[in-house]
Amino acid sequence: MMRKHIEIGCLFLLLGACQEIKTNFELPILGRNEIVTKEVNGILIKDTISHRIADFSFINQDSAVITNASFKDKIYVADFFFINCPSICPEMSKQMYRVYEKFLENENVGLLSHTIDPSYDTVAALANYADLLGVSSPKWEFVTGDKDQIYDIGETSYMVVANEDENAPGGFIHSGAFLLIDKKRQIRGVYDGTIASQVDLLMKDINRLLSSYEQ
Amino acid sequence: MSNNRLFLFFFLFLVLSCNSYQKPAESHLPENLDEASKMKYTQYLIQGKILYNTNCTHCHQNSGEGFRKLYPALIGSATLMDDMGPAACLIKYGTKASREASNQNIAMPAQTELSNLEIAEILTYIGNSWGNQNGFISVSKVATSLVDCATH
């Protein structure tokens, strides 16, 4: 009889512990760490540098220059898209718009959409797109710039696929990922921007990340 | 004996399955149709729904409601309902994206792989769903419209 009580007690403890983990865990820091060797006081030591988004400079829908400094003291969600994209981009825009609406009043959250078709998606085209969508800078930045720079930052910093491919719908192959970036330019989450439930999770994680700065 | 009974059940099951062969719930079917027209109409609605879900929902959404000003709604659009001919051309040939900033729309992609029958099925589905009541769009109507827009 006593033993049974203990068993049940243990079960509740376990359940309680699970709950604890679920509500309090910190978002992981994603990406590949780099190990560098440097000399300190004449001794060679190894140091770990965690993965972070590289320096960038692009032009937004209002012809303003957007750099990492534009997201200083903000967390932001990044994605890659192009305007005349027949496949996944409409759904991505729809899902990103949910994030936009939810965090519209919160100036600690920004959105950054890179075009992967800069030759068509000029500043004017992006301004028109943002206008039709009914969104504006600085909450949601649509950026264009040097094509190689965009593809490069996509692959090496955000680690998503973005490339020209004549066999893909619309001429580009790209990932529908939304990436959550913290104030230290580190990736804290990757979500499928075409699936509503994944974007629900993203919005929860944004709140989780925001509250980690309040402590 | 039990084999016979099994067969009977199977037969009943088939008959019942046939009965559930119905138009999509969101679609409207005009009254006073003879059986043959009704069946053809229903087939277009069902096939049209499948094709719509594959080719059109990305932008125009599941219930034709569109999204913001980016992708126009297909419900209650007077221009669309007035004459579905131009819509056949849009589906087949898309729109050219213009590079001018003023009045620039998001281009609609061409879907040249769709046959006239498939376009007629899509248009019949759009024209008779979500409250739209625009009647049957035949393959010949689509064919005529496509000849018209090809010459423009």
Interface residues (C-beta under 8 A of the other chain):
Chain A: I83 N84 P86 S87 I88 P90 E91 S93 K94 Y97 Y120 T122 A124 A125 A127 N128 Y129 D131 L132 L133 G134 P169 G170
Chain B: H58 C59 F67 R68 K69 L70 Y71 A97 R99 A101 Q104 N105 I106 A107 P109
